[in-house]
């Protein structure tokens, strides 16, 4: 994944780099250098963001179905 794709996935997830850092517990300065010159974005980041987006979608579906489920 390149920096452009990383930033795009963050945008789709409605996360700033700071939000992302807070969630995963990494230093902002570290994440901010990803994708520049010789610093690659770690391989796990793309799948993490994709799974984050899927989880958000699933949470939205559950919220929509909530009134129709028995407790």
Backbone atoms as SQL, in Angstrom:
CREATE TABLE atoms (id INTEGER PRIMARY KEY, chain TEXT, resi INTEGER, resn TEXT, atom TEXT, x REAL, y REAL, z REAL);
INSERT INTO atoms VALUES
  (1, 'A', 1, 'UNK', 'N', 0.845, -1.165, 0.000),
  (2, 'A', 1, 'UNK', 'CA', 0.000, 0.000, 0.000),
  (3, 'A', 1, 'UNK', 'C', 0.897, 1.237, 0.000),
  (4, 'A', 2, 'UNK', 'N', 0.503, 2.206, -0.778),
  (5, 'A', 2, 'UNK', 'CA', 1.265, 3.455, -0.793),
  (6, 'A', 2, 'UNK', 'C', 0.561, 4.500, 0.085),
  (7, 'A', 3, 'UNK', 'N', 1.200, 5.642, 0.218),
  (8, 'A', 3, 'UNK', 'CA', 0.694, 6.704, 1.105),
  (9, 'A', 3, 'UNK', 'C', -0.684, 7.196, 0.666),
  (10, 'A', 4, 'UNK', 'N', -0.885, 7.292, -0.657),
  (11, 'A', 4, 'UNK', 'CA', -2.164, 7.769, -1.179),
  (12, 'A', 4, 'UNK', 'C', -3.294, 6.811, -0.785),
  (13, 'A', 5, 'UNK', 'N', -3.072, 5.515, -0.939),
  (14, 'A', 5, 'UNK', 'CA', -4.081, 4.529, -0.566),
  (15, 'A', 5, 'UNK', 'C', -4.333, 4.551, 0.949),
  (16, 'A', 6, 'UNK', 'N', -3.264, 4.686, 1.727),
  (17, 'A', 6, 'UNK', 'CA', -3.392, 4.773, 3.183),
  (18, 'A', 6, 'UNK', 'C', -4.273, 5.952, 3.570),
  (19, 'A', 7, 'UNK', 'N', -3.974, 7.111, 3.019),
  (20, 'A', 7, 'UNK', 'CA', -4.756, 8.308, 3.333),
  (21, 'A', 7, 'UNK', 'C', -6.207, 8.158, 2.877),
  (22, 'A', 8, 'UNK', 'N', -6.412, 7.510, 1.730),
  (23, 'A', 8, 'UNK', 'CA', -7.764, 7.298, 1.227),
  (24, 'A', 8, 'UNK', 'C', -8.556, 6.370, 2.154),
  (25, 'A', 9, 'UNK', 'N', -7.930, 5.287, 2.618),
  (26, 'A', 9, 'UNK', 'CA', -8.611, 4.379, 3.536),
  (27, 'A', 9, 'UNK', 'C', -8.934, 5.068, 4.858),
  (28, 'A', 10, 'UNK', 'N', -8.022, 5.907, 5.336),
  (29, 'A', 10, 'UNK', 'CA', -8.310, 6.679, 6.547),
  (30, 'A', 10, 'UNK', 'C', -9.520, 7.579, 6.331),
  (31, 'A', 11, 'UNK', 'N', -9.583, 8.214, 5.172),
  (32, 'A', 11, 'UNK', 'CA', -10.689, 9.115, 4.855),
  (33, 'A', 11, 'UNK', 'C', -12.006, 8.345, 4.801),
  (34, 'A', 12, 'UNK', 'N', -12.014, 7.186, 4.134),
  (35, 'A', 12, 'UNK', 'CA', -13.216, 6.362, 4.047),
  (36, 'A', 12, 'UNK', 'C', -13.664, 5.926, 5.445),
  (37, 'A', 13, 'UNK', 'N', -12.691, 5.608, 6.301),
  (38, 'A', 13, 'UNK', 'CA', -12.984, 5.177, 7.667),
  (39, 'A', 13, 'UNK', 'C', -13.344, 6.345, 8.577),
  (40, 'A', 14, 'UNK', 'N', -13.256, 7.556, 8.047),
  (41, 'A', 14, 'UNK', 'CA', -13.515, 8.764, 8.825),
  (42, 'A', 14, 'UNK', 'C', -12.575, 8.861, 10.030),
  (43, 'A', 15, 'UNK', 'N', -11.310, 8.513, 9.787),
  (44, 'A', 15, 'UNK', 'CA', -10.282, 8.584, 10.818),
  (45, 'A', 15, 'UNK', 'C', -9.189, 9.554, 10.398),
  (46, 'A', 16, 'UNK', 'N', -8.741, 10.358, 11.318),
  (47, 'A', 16, 'UNK', 'CA', -7.536, 11.148, 11.083),
  (48, 'A', 16, 'UNK', 'C', -6.343, 10.258, 11.441),
  (49, 'A', 17, 'UNK', 'N', -5.159, 10.674, 11.076),
  (50, 'A', 17, 'UNK', 'CA', -3.981, 9.913, 11.472),
  (51, 'A', 17, 'UNK', 'C', -3.880, 9.859, 12.999),
  (52, 'A', 18, 'UNK', 'N', -4.256, 10.953, 13.647),
  (53, 'A', 18, 'UNK', 'CA', -4.215, 10.980, 15.110),
  (54, 'A', 18, 'UNK', 'C', -5.201, 9.974, 15.697),
  (55, 'A', 19, 'UNK', 'N', -6.419, 9.932, 15.146),
  (56, 'A', 19, 'UNK', 'CA', -7.408, 8.947, 15.609),
  (57, 'A', 19, 'UNK', 'C', -6.856, 7.530, 15.452),
  (58, 'A', 20, 'UNK', 'N', -6.297, 7.258, 14.276),
  (59, 'A', 20, 'UNK', 'CA', -5.721, 5.946, 13.985),
  (60, 'A', 20, 'UNK', 'C', -4.637, 5.608, 15.004),
  (61, 'A', 21, 'UNK', 'N', -3.757, 6.562, 15.280),
  (62, 'A', 21, 'UNK', 'CA', -2.677, 6.352, 16.252),
  (63, 'A', 21, 'UNK', 'C', -3.223, 6.078, 17.644),
  (64, 'A', 22, 'UNK', 'N', -4.242, 6.819, 18.032),
  (65, 'A', 22, 'UNK', 'CA', -4.849, 6.616, 19.350),
  (66, 'A', 22, 'UNK', 'C', -5.440, 5.217, 19.477),
  (67, 'A', 23, 'UNK', 'N', -6.091, 4.733, 18.411),
  (68, 'A', 23, 'UNK', 'CA', -6.720, 3.413, 18.447),
  (69, 'A', 23, 'UNK', 'C', -5.675, 2.307, 18.517),
  (70, 'A', 24, 'UNK', 'N', -4.621, 2.418, 17.706),
  (71, 'A', 24, 'UNK', 'CA', -3.647, 1.323, 17.652),
  (72, 'A', 24, 'UNK', 'C', -2.480, 1.497, 18.612),
  (73, 'A', 25, 'UNK', 'N', -2.360, 2.670, 19.214),
  (74, 'A', 25, 'UNK', 'CA', -1.323, 2.887, 20.215),
  (75, 'A', 25, 'UNK', 'C', 0.065, 3.147, 19.656),
  (76, 'A', 26, 'UNK', 'N', 0.117, 3.755, 18.491),
  (77, 'A', 26, 'UNK', 'CA', 1.415, 4.124, 17.914),
  (78, 'A', 26, 'UNK', 'C', 1.615, 5.627, 17.981),
  (79, 'A', 27, 'UNK', 'N', 2.858, 6.024, 17.969),
  (80, 'A', 27, 'UNK', 'CA', 3.231, 7.422, 17.987),
  (81, 'A', 27, 'UNK', 'C', 2.864, 8.069, 16.643),
  (82, 'A', 28, 'UNK', 'N', 2.272, 9.255, 16.710),
  (83, 'A', 28, 'UNK', 'CA', 1.862, 9.964, 15.494),
  (84, 'A', 28, 'UNK', 'C', 3.038, 10.201, 14.553),
  (85, 'A', 29, 'UNK', 'N', 4.175, 10.578, 15.088),
  (86, 'A', 29, 'UNK', 'CA', 5.345, 10.861, 14.247),
  (87, 'A', 29, 'UNK', 'C', 5.749, 9.632, 13.439),
  (88, 'A', 30, 'UNK', 'N', 5.612, 8.458, 14.034),
  (89, 'A', 30, 'UNK', 'CA', 5.936, 7.214, 13.333),
  (90, 'A', 30, 'UNK', 'C', 4.989, 7.002, 12.161),
  (91, 'A', 31, 'UNK', 'N', 3.702, 7.095, 12.437),
  (92, 'A', 31, 'UNK', 'CA', 2.696, 6.863, 11.400),
  (93, 'A', 31, 'UNK', 'C', 2.788, 7.930, 10.316),
  (94, 'A', 32, 'UNK', 'N', 3.082, 9.139, 10.687),
  (95, 'A', 32, 'UNK', 'CA', 3.151, 10.238, 9.726),
  (96, 'A', 32, 'UNK', 'C', 4.282, 10.059, 8.716),
  (97, 'A', 33, 'UNK', 'N', 5.300, 9.287, 9.051),
  (98, 'A', 33, 'UNK', 'CA', 6.410, 9.073, 8.117),
  (99, 'A', 33, 'UNK', 'C', 6.163, 7.900, 7.167),
  (100, 'A', 34, 'UNK', 'N', 5.133, 7.099, 7.455),
  (101, 'A', 34, 'UNK', 'CA', 4.845, 5.959, 6.593),
  (102, 'A', 34, 'UNK', 'C', 4.583, 6.413, 5.162),
  (103, 'A', 35, 'UNK', 'N', 5.163, 5.707, 4.229),
  (104, 'A', 35, 'UNK', 'CA', 4.953, 5.992, 2.815),
  (105, 'A', 35, 'UNK', 'C', 5.860, 7.058, 2.254),
  (106, 'A', 36, 'UNK', 'N', 6.721, 7.620, 3.093),
  (107, 'A', 36, 'UNK', 'CA', 7.661, 8.624, 2.594),
  (108, 'A', 36, 'UNK', 'C', 9.021, 7.989, 2.363),
  (109, 'A', 37, 'UNK', 'N', 9.669, 8.398, 1.350),
  (110, 'A', 37, 'UNK', 'CA', 10.991, 7.923, 0.919),
  (111, 'A', 37, 'UNK', 'C', 11.206, 6.432, 1.176),
  (112, 'A', 38, 'UNK', 'N', 11.996, 6.057, 2.161),
  (113, 'A', 38, 'UNK', 'CA', 12.355, 4.656, 2.383),
  (114, 'A', 38, 'UNK', 'C', 11.549, 3.974, 3.484),
  (115, 'A', 39, 'UNK', 'N', 10.525, 4.628, 3.975),
  (116, 'A', 39, 'UNK', 'CA', 9.747, 4.058, 5.077),
  (117, 'A', 39, 'UNK', 'C', 8.425, 3.522, 4.521),
  (118, 'A', 40, 'UNK', 'N', 8.332, 2.201, 4.447),
  (119, 'A', 40, 'UNK', 'CA', 7.135, 1.566, 3.911),
  (120, 'A', 40, 'UNK', 'C', 6.032, 1.516, 4.960),
  (121, 'A', 41, 'UNK', 'N', 4.815, 1.504, 4.477),
  (122, 'A', 41, 'UNK', 'CA', 3.673, 1.307, 5.364),
  (123, 'A', 41, 'UNK', 'C', 3.626, -0.182, 5.688),
  (124, 'A', 42, 'UNK', 'N', 3.549, -0.531, 6.973),
  (125, 'A', 42, 'UNK', 'CA', 3.533, -1.954, 7.343),
  (126, 'A', 42, 'UNK', 'C', 2.411, -2.712, 6.633),
  (127, 'A', 43, 'UNK', 'N', 2.670, -3.967, 6.327),
  (128, 'A', 43, 'UNK', 'CA', 1.716, -4.785, 5.578),
  (129, 'A', 43, 'UNK', 'C', 0.380, -4.952, 6.301),
  (130, 'A', 44, 'UNK', 'N', 0.377, -4.981, 7.615),
  (131, 'A', 44, 'UNK', 'CA', -0.845, -5.221, 8.380),
  (132, 'A', 44, 'UNK', 'C', -1.830, -4.059, 8.334),
  (133, 'A', 45, 'UNK', 'N', -1.371, -2.877, 7.962),
  (134, 'A', 45, 'UNK', 'CA', -2.212, -1.677, 8.043),
  (135, 'A', 45, 'UNK', 'C', -3.414, -1.759, 7.103),
  (136, 'A', 46, 'UNK', 'N', -3.192, -2.225, 5.885),
  (137, 'A', 46, 'UNK', 'CA', -4.290, -2.290, 4.913),
  (138, 'A', 46, 'UNK', 'C', -5.392, -3.219, 5.418),
  (139, 'A', 47, 'UNK', 'N', -5.033, -4.414, 5.862),
  (140, 'A', 47, 'UNK', 'CA', -6.058, -5.351, 6.333),
  (141, 'A', 47, 'UNK', 'C', -6.714, -4.827, 7.609),
  (142, 'A', 48, 'UNK', 'N', -5.960, -4.155, 8.465),
  (143, 'A', 48, 'UNK', 'CA', -6.533, -3.590, 9.683),
  (144, 'A', 48, 'UNK', 'C', -7.612, -2.571, 9.327),
  (145, 'A', 49, 'UNK', 'N', -7.301, -1.663, 8.398),
  (146, 'A', 49, 'UNK', 'CA', -8.272, -0.636, 8.003),
  (147, 'A', 49, 'UNK', 'C', -9.474, -1.247, 7.294),
  (148, 'A', 50, 'UNK', 'N', -9.246, -2.244, 6.451),
  (149, 'A', 50, 'UNK', 'CA', -10.365, -2.910, 5.780),
  (150, 'A', 50, 'UNK', 'C', -11.278, -3.584, 6.803),
  (151, 'A', 51, 'UNK', 'N', -10.696, -4.238, 7.795),
  (152, 'A', 51, 'UNK', 'CA', -11.495, -4.883, 8.839),
  (153, 'A', 51, 'UNK', 'C', -12.199, -3.859, 9.723),
  (154, 'A', 52, 'UNK', 'N', -11.567, -2.730, 9.974),
  (155, 'A', 52, 'UNK', 'CA', -12.194, -1.649, 10.730),
  (156, 'A', 52, 'UNK', 'C', -13.445, -1.164, 9.995),
  (157, 'A', 53, 'UNK', 'N', -13.321, -0.991, 8.678),
  (158, 'A', 53, 'UNK', 'CA', -14.463, -0.551, 7.874),
  (159, 'A', 53, 'UNK', 'C', -15.585, -1.591, 7.881),
  (160, 'A', 54, 'UNK', 'N', -15.230, -2.853, 7.774),
  (161, 'A', 54, 'UNK', 'CA', -16.238, -3.917, 7.820),
  (162, 'A', 54, 'UNK', 'C', -16.933, -3.941, 9.173),
  (163, 'A', 55, 'UNK', 'N', -16.181, -3.771, 10.233),
  (164, 'A', 55, 'UNK', 'CA', -16.759, -3.762, 11.575),
  (165, 'A', 55, 'UNK', 'C', -17.725, -2.594, 11.740),
  (166, 'A', 56, 'UNK', 'N', -17.363, -1.431, 11.205),
  (167, 'A', 56, 'UNK', 'CA', -18.259, -0.277, 11.280),
  (168, 'A', 56, 'UNK', 'C', -19.551, -0.563, 10.519),
  (169, 'A', 57, 'UNK', 'N', -19.441, -1.169, 9.333),
  (170, 'A', 57, 'UNK', 'CA', -20.625, -1.524, 8.550),
  (171, 'A', 57, 'UNK', 'C', -21.498, -2.512, 9.325),
  (172, 'A', 58, 'UNK', 'N', -20.868, -3.509, 9.929),
  (173, 'A', 58, 'UNK', 'CA', -21.604, -4.505, 10.698),
  (174, 'A', 58, 'UNK', 'C', -22.319, -3.850, 11.877),
  (175, 'A', 59, 'UNK', 'N', -21.632, -2.958, 12.575),
  (176, 'A', 59, 'UNK', 'CA', -22.260, -2.237, 13.688),
  (177, 'A', 59, 'UNK', 'C', -23.471, -1.437, 13.209),
  (178, 'A', 60, 'UNK', 'N', -23.366, -0.830, 12.027),
  (179, 'A', 60, 'UNK', 'CA', -24.493, -0.074, 11.469),
  (180, 'A', 60, 'UNK', 'C', -25.670, -0.990, 11.166),
  (181, 'A', 61, 'UNK', 'N', -25.405, -2.167, 10.606),
  (182, 'A', 61, 'UNK', 'CA', -26.466, -3.130, 10.322),
  (183, 'A', 61, 'UNK', 'C', -27.137, -3.567, 11.619),
  (184, 'A', 62, 'UNK', 'N', -26.345, -3.872, 12.636),
  (185, 'A', 62, 'UNK', 'CA', -26.909, -4.272, 13.922),
  (186, 'A', 62, 'UNK', 'C', -27.799, -3.182, 14.512),
  (187, 'A', 63, 'UNK', 'N', -27.364, -1.943, 14.374),
  (188, 'A', 63, 'UNK', 'CA', -28.155, -0.827, 14.899),
  (189, 'A', 63, 'UNK', 'C', -29.493, -0.709, 14.159),
  (190, 'A', 64, 'UNK', 'N', -29.479, -0.925, 12.849),
  (191, 'A', 64, 'UNK', 'CA', -30.712, -0.866, 12.061),
  (192, 'A', 64, 'UNK', 'C', -31.660, -1.991, 12.462),
  (193, 'A', 65, 'UNK', 'N', -31.111, -3.165, 12.732),
  (194, 'A', 65, 'UNK', 'CA', -31.932, -4.333, 13.061),
  (195, 'A', 65, 'UNK', 'C', -32.367, -4.385, 14.522),
  (196, 'A', 66, 'UNK', 'N', -31.779, -3.571, 15.337),
  (197, 'A', 66, 'UNK', 'CA', -32.033, -3.591, 16.784),
  (198, 'A', 66, 'UNK', 'C', -33.523, -3.540, 17.148),
  (199, 'A', 67, 'UNK', 'N', -34.316, -2.660, 16.535),
  (200, 'A', 67, 'UNK', 'CA', -35.733, -2.610, 16.905),
  (201, 'A', 67, 'UNK', 'C', -36.513, -3.890, 16.561),
  (202, 'A', 68, 'UNK', 'N', -35.971, -4.700, 15.691),
  (203, 'A', 68, 'UNK', 'CA', -36.684, -5.898, 15.223),
  (204, 'A', 68, 'UNK', 'C', -36.228, -7.176, 15.893),
  (205, 'A', 69, 'UNK', 'N', -35.340, -7.074, 16.846),
  (206, 'A', 69, 'UNK', 'CA', -34.839, -8.260, 17.528),
  (207, 'A', 69, 'UNK', 'C', -35.399, -8.330, 18.932),
  (208, 'A', 70, 'UNK', 'N', -35.524, -9.548, 19.413),
  (209, 'A', 70, 'UNK', 'CA', -35.999, -9.756, 20.783),
  (210, 'A', 70, 'UNK', 'C', -34.822, -9.693, 21.733),
  (211, 'A', 71, 'UNK', 'N', -35.062, -9.204, 22.902),
  (212, 'A', 71, 'UNK', 'CA', -34.009, -9.133, 23.907),
  (213, 'A', 71, 'UNK', 'C', -34.156, -10.231, 24.912);
